[in-house]
Amino acid sequence: MPHQHRIIELLDQAERFRSRISAGDVNQADLARLHGITRARVTQILNLLRLHPVIVNYLRARGYIGYGRAPTERLLRPLVALSAERQLRAAEEGLVGFREYREGGGGAFRAIAWSGG
């Protein structure tokens, strides 16, 4: 399997964090201590779970090295503050190949990158 981009690793970590919190094993402060990161960083990682599922699926489908550059977490962060519909609109404008992916014509993407728009 090709090496996955950092954004996929962060999405996986966010899901693990959510599972542990939901199970009542830990809280965000505990996770921060366990992972040697700040509570703010735990929040940033968990906020990735607010991305629209279509965007997450797109990132997962194309988030492997060999499919081009994946958007960075920093460039995706503003999306989590948007409504679901606005997230999708912003992704169509800013993620290379997202519109084609969403319309089902995904095929061969040359690159995945946030254009910053």
C-alpha positions in Angstrom: 0.0 0.0 0.0 1.4 3.5 -0.8 2.4 5.8 2.0 -0.5 8.0 3.2 -0.4 11.7 3.4 -0.3 13.4 6.8 -3.9 14.5 6.6 -5.1 10.9 6.5 -3.0 10.1 9.6 -4.6 13.1 11.4 -8.1 12.0 10.4 -7.4 8.5 11.8 -6.0 10.0 15.0 -9.1 12.2 15.3 -11.3 9.1 15.1 -9.2 7.3 17.7 -9.4 10.3 20.0 -13.2 10.5 19.6 -13.6 6.8 20.3 -11.5 7.1 23.5 -13.4 10.2 24.7 -16.8 8.6 23.8 -15.9 5.4 25.7 -15.2 7.6 28.8 -11.5 6.5 28.9 -10.1 10.0 28.7 -10.9 13.6 28.2 -9.1 16.1 26.0 -6.6 17.1 28.7 -5.7 13.4 29.2 -5.2 12.9 25.5 -2.9 16.0 25.4 -0.8 14.6 28.2 -0.7 11.1 26.8 0.4 12.3 23.4 2.7 15.1 24.5 0.7 17.8 22.7 -1.3 20.8 23.9 -5.0 20.7 24.6 -5.4 23.2 21.7 -3.7 20.8 19.4 -6.1 18.0 20.5 -9.0 20.3 19.7 -7.6 21.1 16.2 -7.3 17.4 15.5 -10.8 16.6 16.7 -12.2 19.5 14.7 -11.2 17.6 11.5 -14.2 15.4 12.3 -16.4 18.4 11.5 -15.4 18.1 7.8 -18.3 17.1 5.6 -18.3 13.3 5.0 -17.9 13.7 1.3 -14.8 15.8 1.8 -13.4 13.2 4.2 -14.1 10.4 1.7 -12.4 12.4 -1.0 -9.4 13.0 1.2 -9.2 9.3 2.0 -9.7 8.2 -1.6 -7.0 10.4 -2.8 -4.8 10.9 0.2 -2.0 8.6 -0.7 1.3 9.5 -2.1 1.2 8.7 -5.8 -2.0 10.6 -6.2 -0.3 14.0 -5.9 -0.3 16.5 -3.1 -2.9 16.4 -0.5 -4.2 19.5 1.2 -2.6 20.3 4.5 -4.5 20.4 7.7 -3.8 24.1 8.1 -5.5 24.8 4.8 -8.5 22.6 5.6 -9.1 24.2 9.1 -11.2 27.1 7.8 -13.7 24.6 6.3 -14.7 23.2 9.7 -16.3 26.5 10.7 -18.6 26.5 7.6 -22.0 24.9 7.2 -22.1 21.6 5.4 -23.2 23.2 2.1 -20.6 25.9 2.3 -17.9 23.3 3.0 -18.9 21.5 -0.2 -18.9 24.7 -2.2 -15.5 25.7 -0.9 -14.1 22.3 -1.7 -15.4 22.4 -5.2 -13.7 25.8 -5.7 -10.5 24.9 -3.9 -9.7 21.2 -4.0 -8.3 20.0 -7.4 -10.5 17.3 -8.8 -13.1 17.5 -6.0 -16.0 18.5 -8.3 -15.2 15.5 -10.6 -14.9 13.2 -7.6 -18.3 14.4 -6.3 -20.0 14.0 -9.6 -18.7 10.4 -9.8 -16.2 11.0 -12.6 -13.3 10.9 -10.2 -10.9 9.0 -12.4 -7.3 10.1 -12.6 -6.4 13.2 -10.7 -3.2 14.8 -11.5 -2.8 16.5 -8.1 -4.7 17.1 -4.9 -4.0 20.5 -3.5 -5.9 23.3 -1.9 -5.7 26.3 -4.1 -6.3 28.7 -1.3 -9.4 30.3 -2.9 
